[in-house]
Amino acid sequence: MNKARTVLKYFTAIEQSEGVGAKVRRSIGTLKLRHFAPFLLLDHFTVAPPAGFPDHPHHGQETITYVLGGMIAHEDFTGSQGVLREGDLQFMTAGKGIVHSEIPVQLESNEPAAGLQLWVDLPEKLKNCEPRYRDLRKKETPIAKPHDCLEVRVISGKSYGVESLSELAYTPVDFYHFINSKKGVHFKQEFPADFNVFMYVLKGAVTVNSQLFPQFSSVFFKPDGLYVEGVSASEDAEFVLVGGQILDQPVVQHGPFVETTRERIIEVFDNYRSGTNGFERAPGWSSSIFDGIKQGQLKAFEKSSL
C-alpha cells in the first residue's frame, strides 16, 4: 500500500455558462464524473459584474471557495457577510439550510473574480447541523518551500512538514496549492488511505505516472496508495491536490440540496417552500448585494458586517 496512487480517470474541464452570466470549467458534477465521494462538484470559475451567483439555497453539504483573482462579496440570511480577496478561502457549511449570495466586486481595474469552488458532502448525521462560515485569509495560510522552485500553500492538511492552522470543514478534507517556477521539479504529497484524491491543473502542465496533463486537466486517483507524486512539465505549472474522506453513504442530489434518500430531498424542498426546519429566514429575504457591489462600497459593506 505504501506506493504512489495510480490514475483512475482524467479529462479536460470544458468551459460552460453557470449562474447569471458566469463562466465555469466544471469537472466533478458532470456526465463524465457525477460524484467522487465526498466531492459533489468542482468549478473553476471566472465571473465579472454584472454576472454572479445571486440569492440561492443550499442544504446537506459544505462549499469551499478559493479566490484566485479579483474579489467576491458574500452575504446570507443569518446576517453573515464579508469580502474574499485574492488568496482567501471560505468554508461554508449549509447544514439544515442556508440562503446566500456570492457576487463579484466591480473593481476599478475591471478585473474579474476567478477561483475554485468545491462542494463537499456532509455525513448523514450532520446534514441537519446549524449553518456556519469559516474564512481563511491568505496571510493565515502557511507555505511549505521544499525546493527553490516549488512552494505549497497548505490550506488544509500537512505538506513537507508544514501543517495548516486548523480543520475548516466537518468532512475531513486536505487541500494543497502547488506552485512551480521551473520545469522538471519533483513533488510528492501524502494522503490518508481512506481519502479520495484529485488534481486540477490551473496553469502549465504536470506529468504523473509518465503521462502529461496540460492546463485544465482533472485527474482522479485510485485509492491504491498513500501518496501522489509527479513532475512539473512547464516553467509555470500550478495545480491543486485535494483529498477527502470517503463517505460510505448514498448521494441523492437535486441542485444545491443533498441528502441520502429521495424522501428526504422531498422534505427539504417542502421546508424551503414553506420556510420551515432551517429555512425560517428564507421567505422574503433578499441580499443587499443582489444587484451588485462596487469597490467604493466595500468599506461600508465590511463595516456593517462587524
BALOBA-1460 file (C-alpha; in Angstrom, 3 decimals):
// residues 306
<rec num="1" residu="m" x="0.000" y="0.000" z="0.000"/>
<rec num="2" residu="n" x="2.955" y="2.336" z="0.605"/>
<rec num="3" residu="k" x="3.201" y="3.322" z="-3.039"/>
<rec num="4" residu="a" x="2.116" y="6.099" z="-5.358"/>
<rec num="5" residu="r" x="-1.535" y="6.248" z="-6.332"/>
<rec num="6" residu="t" x="-2.379" y="5.427" z="-9.931"/>
<rec num="7" residu="v" x="-4.759" y="7.342" z="-12.180"/>
<rec num="8" residu="l" x="-8.390" y="6.242" z="-12.217"/>
<rec num="9" residu="k" x="-9.760" y="8.754" z="-14.722"/>
<rec num="10" residu="y" x="-8.881" y="12.062" z="-16.348"/>
<rec num="11" residu="f" x="-10.384" y="14.612" z="-18.728"/>
<rec num="12" residu="t" x="-10.235" y="18.310" z="-19.596"/>
<rec num="13" residu="a" x="-12.753" y="20.602" z="-17.924"/>
<rec num="14" residu="i" x="-14.712" y="22.407" z="-20.669"/>
<rec num="15" residu="e" x="-15.935" y="25.978" z="-20.167"/>
<rec num="16" residu="q" x="-19.704" y="26.432" z="-19.785"/>
<rec num="17" residu="s" x="-22.170" y="29.065" z="-18.575"/>
<rec num="18" residu="e" x="-23.441" y="28.979" z="-14.999"/>
<rec num="19" residu="g" x="-25.349" y="31.312" z="-12.697"/>
<rec num="20" residu="v" x="-26.137" y="34.713" z="-14.195"/>
<rec num="21" residu="g" x="-23.511" y="35.261" z="-16.892"/>
<rec num="22" residu="a" x="-20.672" y="33.394" z="-15.170"/>
<rec num="23" residu="k" x="-18.253" y="31.064" z="-16.969"/>
<rec num="24" residu="v" x="-17.115" y="27.858" z="-15.278"/>
<rec num="25" residu="r" x="-14.996" y="24.853" z="-16.111"/>
<rec num="26" residu="r" x="-16.745" y="22.015" z="-14.297"/>
<rec num="27" residu="s" x="-15.193" y="18.607" z="-13.739"/>
<rec num="28" residu="i" x="-16.895" y="16.910" z="-10.789"/>
<rec num="29" residu="g" x="-20.667" y="17.146" z="-11.199"/>
<rec num="30" residu="t" x="-20.766" y="16.399" z="-14.932"/>
<rec num="31" residu="l" x="-21.776" y="13.441" z="-17.048"/>
<rec num="32" residu="k" x="-18.110" y="12.445" z="-17.127"/>
<rec num="33" residu="l" x="-17.986" y="12.201" z="-13.330"/>
<rec num="34" residu="r" x="-21.172" y="12.737" z="-11.360"/>
<rec num="35" residu="h" x="-19.639" y="12.350" z="-7.876"/>
<rec num="36" residu="f" x="-16.248" y="11.450" z="-6.393"/>
<rec num="37" residu="a" x="-17.047" y="10.869" z="-2.720"/>
<rec num="38" residu="p" x="-17.096" y="13.025" z="-0.710"/>
<rec num="39" residu="f" x="-16.896" y="15.580" z="-3.545"/>
<rec num="40" residu="l" x="-20.061" y="16.654" z="-5.355"/>
<rec num="41" residu="l" x="-18.907" y="19.463" z="-7.639"/>
<rec num="42" residu="l" x="-15.763" y="21.289" z="-8.718"/>
<rec num="43" residu="d" x="-15.997" y="24.562" z="-10.650"/>
<rec num="44" residu="h" x="-13.122" y="26.684" z="-11.916"/>
<rec num="45" residu="f" x="-14.990" y="29.958" z="-12.343"/>
<rec num="46" residu="t" x="-14.438" y="33.336" z="-13.966"/>
<rec num="47" residu="v" x="-17.138" y="35.890" z="-13.290"/>
<rec num="48" residu="a" x="-17.291" y="39.650" z="-13.779"/>
<rec num="49" residu="p" x="-20.087" y="42.120" z="-12.943"/>
<rec num="50" residu="p" x="-22.956" y="42.158" z="-13.628"/>
<rec num="51" residu="a" x="-22.640" y="38.338" z="-13.630"/>
<rec num="52" residu="g" x="-22.670" y="36.441" z="-10.361"/>
<rec num="53" residu="f" x="-24.398" y="33.917" z="-8.141"/>
<rec num="54" residu="p" x="-27.280" y="35.846" z="-6.544"/>
<rec num="55" residu="d" x="-29.516" y="34.599" z="-3.717"/>
<rec num="56" residu="h" x="-29.770" y="30.783" z="-3.756"/>
<rec num="57" residu="p" x="-30.228" y="27.990" z="-1.184"/>
<rec num="58" residu="h" x="-28.096" y="25.024" z="-0.027"/>
<rec num="59" residu="h" x="-28.730" y="22.029" z="2.211"/>
<rec num="60" residu="g" x="-26.759" y="18.996" z="3.391"/>
<rec num="61" residu="q" x="-23.323" y="19.975" z="2.094"/>
<rec num="62" residu="e" x="-20.289" y="22.202" z="2.551"/>
<rec num="63" residu="t" x="-18.724" y="24.540" z="-0.007"/>
<rec num="64" residu="i" x="-15.078" y="25.605" z="-0.217"/>
<rec num="65" residu="t" x="-14.425" y="28.768" z="-2.225"/>
<rec num="66" residu="y" x="-10.822" y="29.669" z="-3.130"/>
<rec num="67" residu="v" x="-10.339" y="33.087" z="-4.728"/>
<rec num="68" residu="l" x="-7.504" y="33.171" z="-7.285"/>
<rec num="69" residu="g" x="-8.127" y="36.703" z="-8.568"/>
<rec num="70" residu="g" x="-10.417" y="39.677" z="-8.050"/>
<rec num="71" residu="m" x="-12.821" y="39.906" z="-5.111"/>
<rec num="72" residu="i" x="-16.098" y="38.245" z="-4.129"/>
<rec num="73" residu="a" x="-18.666" y="39.649" z="-1.720"/>
<rec num="74" residu="h" x="-20.904" y="37.221" z="0.139"/>
<rec num="75" residu="e" x="-23.987" y="37.571" z="2.305"/>
<rec num="76" residu="d" x="-26.537" y="35.145" z="3.761"/>
<rec num="77" residu="f" x="-29.836" y="35.172" z="5.581"/>
<rec num="78" residu="t" x="-28.165" y="34.653" z="9.004"/>
<rec num="79" residu="g" x="-26.611" y="38.119" z="8.742"/>
<rec num="80" residu="s" x="-23.132" y="36.873" z="7.898"/>
<rec num="81" residu="q" x="-21.361" y="38.884" z="5.211"/>
<rec num="82" residu="g" x="-17.877" y="39.797" z="4.050"/>
<rec num="83" residu="v" x="-15.403" y="40.022" z="1.187"/>
<rec num="84" residu="l" x="-12.958" y="37.433" z="-0.107"/>
<rec num="85" residu="r" x="-9.817" y="38.750" z="-1.776"/>
<rec num="86" residu="e" x="-7.125" y="37.042" z="-3.872"/>
<rec num="87" residu="g" x="-5.744" y="34.082" z="-1.927"/>
<rec num="88" residu="d" x="-8.614" y="33.986" z="0.602"/>
<rec num="89" residu="l" x="-10.843" y="30.984" z="1.210"/>
<rec num="90" residu="q" x="-14.267" y="30.420" z="2.676"/>
<rec num="91" residu="f" x="-15.576" y="27.182" z="4.130"/>
<rec num="92" residu="m" x="-19.377" y="27.310" z="4.265"/>
<rec num="93" residu="t" x="-21.413" y="24.608" z="5.980"/>
<rec num="94" residu="a" x="-25.003" y="24.720" z="4.740"/>
<rec num="95" residu="g" x="-26.227" y="22.076" z="7.160"/>
<rec num="96" residu="k" x="-30.001" y="22.054" z="7.511"/>
<rec num="97" residu="g" x="-30.421" y="25.127" z="5.348"/>
<rec num="98" residu="i" x="-28.991" y="28.420" z="4.192"/>
<rec num="99" residu="v" x="-29.710" y="31.019" z="1.508"/>
<rec num="100" residu="h" x="-26.798" y="33.173" z="0.407"/>
<rec num="101" residu="s" x="-25.427" y="35.337" z="-2.379"/>
<rec num="102" residu="e" x="-21.942" y="35.356" z="-3.951"/>
<rec num="103" residu="i" x="-21.274" y="38.389" z="-6.132"/>
<rec num="104" residu="p" x="-18.018" y="39.598" z="-7.726"/>
<rec num="105" residu="v" x="-16.970" y="43.084" z="-6.686"/>
<rec num="106" residu="q" x="-16.931" y="45.596" z="-9.535"/>
<rec num="107" residu="l" x="-13.301" y="46.689" z="-9.342"/>
<rec num="108" residu="e" x="-11.900" y="49.931" z="-10.726"/>
<rec num="109" residu="s" x="-9.449" y="47.786" z="-12.706"/>
<rec num="110" residu="n" x="-12.371" y="45.763" z="-14.181"/>
<rec num="111" residu="e" x="-10.554" y="42.563" z="-13.148"/>
<rec num="112" residu="p" x="-13.000" y="39.633" z="-12.982"/>
<rec num="113" residu="a" x="-13.268" y="37.341" z="-9.978"/>
<rec num="114" residu="a" x="-11.718" y="33.939" z="-10.560"/>
<rec num="115" residu="g" x="-11.302" y="30.883" z="-8.398"/>
<rec num="116" residu="l" x="-12.346" y="27.388" z="-7.466"/>
<rec num="117" residu="q" x="-15.497" y="26.243" z="-5.740"/>
<rec num="118" residu="l" x="-15.714" y="22.726" z="-4.357"/>
<rec num="119" residu="w" x="-18.879" y="21.156" z="-2.978"/>
<rec num="120" residu="v" x="-18.326" y="18.531" z="-0.270"/>
<rec num="121" residu="d" x="-20.921" y="16.092" z="1.023"/>
<rec num="122" residu="l" x="-21.756" y="16.102" z="4.733"/>
<rec num="123" residu="p" x="-22.004" y="12.883" z="6.763"/>
<rec num="124" residu="e" x="-25.641" y="11.854" z="7.137"/>
<rec num="125" residu="k" x="-25.648" y="12.608" z="10.880"/>
<rec num="126" residu="l" x="-24.549" y="16.222" z="10.202"/>
<rec num="127" residu="k" x="-26.891" y="17.123" z="7.350"/>
<rec num="128" residu="n" x="-29.182" y="18.984" z="9.737"/>
<rec num="129" residu="c" x="-26.488" y="20.799" z="11.698"/>
<rec num="130" residu="e" x="-26.559" y="24.564" z="12.117"/>
<rec num="131" residu="p" x="-25.057" y="26.524" z="9.190"/>
<rec num="132" residu="r" x="-21.686" y="28.210" z="9.697"/>
<rec num="133" residu="y" x="-18.954" y="30.130" z="7.869"/>
<rec num="134" residu="r" x="-15.218" y="29.957" z="8.426"/>
<rec num="135" residu="d" x="-12.955" y="32.289" z="6.463"/>
<rec num="136" residu="l" x="-9.249" y="31.673" z="5.908"/>
<rec num="137" residu="r" x="-7.246" y="34.708" z="4.841"/>
<rec num="138" residu="k" x="-4.234" y="34.408" z="2.558"/>
<rec num="139" residu="k" x="-1.875" y="35.533" z="5.328"/>
<rec num="140" residu="e" x="-3.199" y="32.745" z="7.566"/>
<rec num="141" residu="t" x="-2.216" y="30.003" z="5.118"/>
<rec num="142" residu="p" x="1.255" y="28.548" z="5.816"/>
<rec num="143" residu="i" x="3.589" y="27.871" z="2.908"/>
<rec num="144" residu="a" x="5.989" y="24.952" z="2.509"/>
<rec num="145" residu="k" x="9.076" y="25.505" z="0.332"/>
<rec num="146" residu="p" x="10.663" y="22.080" z="-0.238"/>
<rec num="147" residu="h" x="12.689" y="23.373" z="-3.226"/>
<rec num="148" residu="d" x="13.818" y="26.777" z="-4.505"/>
<rec num="149" residu="c" x="11.412" y="26.344" z="-7.423"/>
<rec num="150" residu="l" x="8.420" y="24.878" z="-5.560"/>
<rec num="151" residu="e" x="6.085" y="26.255" z="-2.927"/>
<rec num="152" residu="v" x="2.973" y="24.658" z="-1.491"/>
<rec num="153" residu="r" x="0.109" y="26.607" z="0.068"/>
<rec num="154" residu="v" x="-1.044" y="24.319" z="2.874"/>
<rec num="155" residu="i" x="-4.712" y="25.243" z="3.029"/>
<rec num="156" residu="s" x="-5.773" y="22.160" z="4.976"/>
<rec num="157" residu="g" x="-3.553" y="19.233" z="5.955"/>
<rec num="158" residu="k" x="0.231" y="18.746" z="6.128"/>
<rec num="159" residu="s" x="2.816" y="19.063" z="3.340"/>
<rec num="160" residu="y" x="6.598" y="18.749" z="3.619"/>
<rec num="161" residu="g" x="6.374" y="19.098" z="7.418"/>
<rec num="162" residu="v" x="4.198" y="22.238" z="7.336"/>
<rec num="163" residu="e" x="0.711" y="21.960" z="8.851"/>
<rec num="164" residu="s" x="-2.382" y="24.064" z="8.241"/>
<rec num="165" residu="l" x="-3.748" y="26.186" z="11.061"/>
<rec num="166" residu="s" x="-6.868" y="24.159" z="11.725"/>
<rec num="167" residu="e" x="-9.515" y="21.891" z="10.270"/>
<rec num="168" residu="l" x="-12.002" y="24.069" z="8.467"/>
<rec num="169" residu="a" x="-14.659" y="21.586" z="7.353"/>
<rec num="170" residu="y" x="-16.746" y="18.915" z="9.091"/>
<rec num="171" residu="t" x="-15.923" y="16.368" z="6.403"/>
<rec num="172" residu="p" x="-12.131" y="15.827" z="6.563"/>
<rec num="173" residu="v" x="-10.529" y="17.498" z="3.515"/>
<rec num="174" residu="d" x="-6.837" y="18.059" z="2.666"/>
<rec num="175" residu="f" x="-6.253" y="20.927" z="0.222"/>
<rec num="176" residu="y" x="-2.913" y="21.981" z="-1.287"/>
<rec num="177" residu="h" x="-1.958" y="24.553" z="-3.941"/>
<rec num="178" residu="f" x="1.345" y="23.679" z="-5.656"/>
<rec num="179" residu="i" x="3.219" y="26.476" z="-7.456"/>
<rec num="180" residu="n" x="6.250" y="25.569" z="-9.591"/>
<rec num="181" residu="s" x="8.607" y="28.047" z="-11.258"/>
<rec num="182" residu="k" x="10.770" y="25.538" z="-13.121"/>
<rec num="183" residu="k" x="10.249" y="22.563" z="-15.388"/>
<rec num="184" residu="g" x="11.220" y="19.138" z="-14.056"/>
<rec num="185" residu="v" x="10.609" y="19.768" z="-10.333"/>
<rec num="186" residu="h" x="9.502" y="16.615" z="-8.481"/>
<rec num="187" residu="f" x="6.650" y="16.727" z="-5.963"/>
<rec num="188" residu="k" x="5.180" y="14.209" z="-3.546"/>
<rec num="189" residu="q" x="2.109" y="14.569" z="-1.349"/>
<rec num="190" residu="e" x="0.828" y="12.019" z="1.169"/>
<rec num="191" residu="f" x="-2.862" y="11.329" z="1.804"/>
<rec num="192" residu="p" x="-4.728" y="9.021" z="4.209"/>
<rec num="193" residu="a" x="-5.672" y="5.633" z="2.769"/>
<rec num="194" residu="d" x="-9.417" y="6.317" z="3.182"/>
<rec num="195" residu="f" x="-9.327" y="9.566" z="1.156"/>
<rec num="196" residu="n" x="-10.285" y="10.031" z="-2.484"/>
<rec num="197" residu="v" x="-7.799" y="12.352" z="-4.203"/>
<rec num="198" residu="f" x="-7.883" y="14.502" z="-7.345"/>
<rec num="199" residu="m" x="-5.634" y="17.015" z="-9.087"/>
<rec num="200" residu="y" x="-6.740" y="20.041" z="-11.107"/>
<rec num="201" residu="v" x="-4.181" y="21.828" z="-13.294"/>
<rec num="202" residu="l" x="-4.565" y="25.623" z="-13.097"/>
<rec num="203" residu="k" x="-1.585" y="26.609" z="-15.246"/>
<rec num="204" residu="g" x="1.065" y="24.944" z="-17.367"/>
<rec num="205" residu="a" x="1.368" y="21.173" z="-17.365"/>
<rec num="206" residu="v" x="2.198" y="18.326" z="-14.987"/>
<rec num="207" residu="t" x="3.473" y="14.795" z="-15.555"/>
<rec num="208" residu="v" x="2.100" y="11.992" z="-13.389"/>
<rec num="209" residu="n" x="2.906" y="8.313" z="-13.957"/>
<rec num="210" residu="s" x="4.766" y="9.299" z="-17.155"/>
<rec num="211" residu="q" x="1.603" y="10.895" z="-18.578"/>
<rec num="212" residu="l" x="1.368" y="14.590" z="-19.439"/>
<rec num="213" residu="f" x="-1.609" y="16.568" z="-18.127"/>
<rec num="214" residu="p" x="-1.997" y="20.088" z="-19.594"/>
<rec num="215" residu="q" x="-3.891" y="23.107" z="-18.248"/>
<rec num="216" residu="f" x="-7.490" y="22.480" z="-17.098"/>
<rec num="217" residu="s" x="-6.898" y="18.726" z="-16.732"/>
<rec num="218" residu="s" x="-8.860" y="16.999" z="-13.962"/>
<rec num="219" residu="v" x="-7.084" y="13.871" z="-12.749"/>
<rec num="220" residu="f" x="-8.710" y="11.408" z="-10.352"/>
<rec num="221" residu="f" x="-6.690" y="8.790" z="-8.483"/>
<rec num="222" residu="k" x="-7.441" y="5.282" z="-7.292"/>
<rec num="223" residu="p" x="-7.273" y="4.690" z="-3.510"/>
<rec num="224" residu="d" x="-4.390" y="2.265" z="-4.093"/>
<rec num="225" residu="g" x="-1.513" y="4.143" z="-2.472"/>
<rec num="226" residu="l" x="-0.542" y="6.567" z="0.259"/>
<rec num="227" residu="y" x="0.779" y="9.431" z="-1.858"/>
<rec num="228" residu="v" x="0.625" y="11.230" z="-5.195"/>
<rec num="229" residu="e" x="3.822" y="12.180" z="-6.966"/>
<rec num="230" residu="g" x="4.827" y="13.721" z="-10.272"/>
<rec num="231" residu="v" x="6.950" y="16.335" z="-12.032"/>
<rec num="232" residu="s" x="6.254" y="19.835" z="-13.295"/>
<rec num="233" residu="a" x="6.219" y="19.769" z="-17.107"/>
<rec num="234" residu="s" x="6.394" y="23.519" z="-17.717"/>
<rec num="235" residu="e" x="8.066" y="26.583" z="-16.212"/>
<rec num="236" residu="d" x="4.892" y="27.848" z="-14.554"/>
<rec num="237" residu="a" x="2.962" y="24.735" z="-13.514"/>
<rec num="238" residu="e" x="0.274" y="25.360" z="-10.887"/>
<rec num="239" residu="f" x="-2.192" y="22.812" z="-9.630"/>
<rec num="240" residu="v" x="-4.268" y="21.857" z="-6.626"/>
<rec num="241" residu="l" x="-4.194" y="18.456" z="-4.976"/>
<rec num="242" residu="v" x="-7.301" y="17.780" z="-2.899"/>
<rec num="243" residu="g" x="-8.296" y="14.740" z="-0.877"/>
<rec num="244" residu="g" x="-11.398" y="13.978" z="1.157"/>
<rec num="245" residu="q" x="-12.545" y="11.190" z="3.435"/>
<rec num="246" residu="i" x="-14.744" y="8.762" z="1.519"/>
<rec num="247" residu="l" x="-18.276" y="8.739" z="2.954"/>
<rec num="248" residu="d" x="-19.992" y="5.362" z="2.801"/>
<rec num="249" residu="q" x="-23.485" y="6.674" z="2.149"/>
<rec num="250" residu="p" x="-25.875" y="7.217" z="-0.783"/>
<rec num="251" residu="v" x="-25.901" y="10.572" z="-2.547"/>
<rec num="252" residu="v" x="-29.276" y="11.917" z="-3.645"/>
<rec num="253" residu="q" x="-28.743" y="15.381" z="-5.081"/>
<rec num="254" residu="h" x="-31.086" y="17.863" z="-6.666"/>
<rec num="255" residu="g" x="-29.222" y="21.070" z="-7.454"/>
<rec num="256" residu="p" x="-27.879" y="22.564" z="-4.206"/>
<rec num="257" residu="f" x="-29.832" y="20.139" z="-1.989"/>
<rec num="258" residu="v" x="-28.025" y="16.934" z="-0.992"/>
<rec num="259" residu="e" x="-29.454" y="14.057" z="1.027"/>
<rec num="260" residu="t" x="-29.209" y="10.280" z="1.322"/>
<rec num="261" residu="t" x="-32.763" y="9.372" z="0.236"/>
<rec num="262" residu="r" x="-35.337" y="10.676" z="-2.215"/>
<rec num="263" residu="e" x="-37.843" y="11.085" z="0.623"/>
<rec num="264" residu="r" x="-35.507" y="13.414" z="2.489"/>
<rec num="265" residu="i" x="-34.883" y="15.504" z="-0.631"/>
<rec num="266" residu="i" x="-38.643" y="15.977" z="-0.976"/>
<rec num="267" residu="e" x="-38.782" y="17.073" z="2.683"/>
<rec num="268" residu="v" x="-36.017" y="19.628" z="2.098"/>
<rec num="269" residu="f" x="-37.892" y="21.108" z="-0.879"/>
<rec num="270" residu="d" x="-41.030" y="21.333" z="1.272"/>
<rec num="271" residu="n" x="-39.032" y="23.024" z="4.050"/>
<rec num="272" residu="y" x="-37.608" y="25.563" z="1.598"/>
<rec num="273" residu="r" x="-41.006" y="26.357" z="0.078"/>
<rec num="274" residu="s" x="-42.708" y="26.662" z="3.455"/>
<rec num="275" residu="g" x="-39.876" y="28.424" z="5.276"/>
<rec num="276" residu="t" x="-39.506" y="25.773" z="7.985"/>
<rec num="277" residu="n" x="-36.901" y="23.431" z="9.529"/>
<rec num="278" residu="g" x="-33.873" y="25.568" z="8.771"/>
<rec num="279" residu="f" x="-35.357" y="27.912" z="6.158"/>
<rec num="280" residu="e" x="-37.401" y="30.107" z="8.523"/>
<rec num="281" residu="r" x="-35.488" y="33.219" z="7.426"/>
<rec num="282" residu="a" x="-35.782" y="32.496" z="3.704"/>
<rec num="283" residu="p" x="-39.267" y="33.883" z="2.881"/>
<rec num="284" residu="g" x="-38.954" y="37.490" z="1.811"/>
<rec num="285" residu="w" x="-35.173" y="37.650" z="2.365"/>
<rec num="286" residu="s" x="-33.053" y="39.409" z="-0.250"/>
<rec num="287" residu="s" x="-29.345" y="40.161" z="-0.033"/>
<rec num="288" residu="s" x="-28.099" y="43.739" z="-0.143"/>
<rec num="289" residu="i" x="-25.648" y="42.739" z="-2.908"/>
<rec num="290" residu="f" x="-28.248" y="41.121" z="-5.163"/>
<rec num="291" residu="d" x="-27.855" y="43.909" z="-7.729"/>
<rec num="292" residu="g" x="-24.062" y="44.065" z="-7.372"/>
<rec num="293" residu="i" x="-21.439" y="45.910" z="-5.323"/>
<rec num="294" residu="k" x="-18.706" y="48.334" z="-6.352"/>
<rec num="295" residu="q" x="-15.196" y="48.647" z="-4.952"/>
<rec num="296" residu="g" x="-16.044" y="52.026" z="-3.454"/>
<rec num="297" residu="q" x="-18.838" y="50.448" z="-1.389"/>
<rec num="298" residu="l" x="-16.643" y="47.828" z="0.276"/>
<rec num="299" residu="k" x="-15.656" y="49.831" z="3.351"/>
<rec num="300" residu="a" x="-19.281" y="50.455" z="4.359"/>
<rec num="301" residu="f" x="-20.254" y="46.859" z="3.482"/>
<rec num="302" residu="e" x="-17.475" y="45.322" z="5.594"/>
<rec num="303" residu="k" x="-18.092" y="47.752" z="8.450"/>
<rec num="304" residu="s" x="-21.746" y="46.708" z="8.597"/>
<rec num="305" residu="s" x="-20.690" y="43.070" z="8.994"/>
<rec num="306" residu="l" x="-18.818" y="43.728" z="12.251"/>
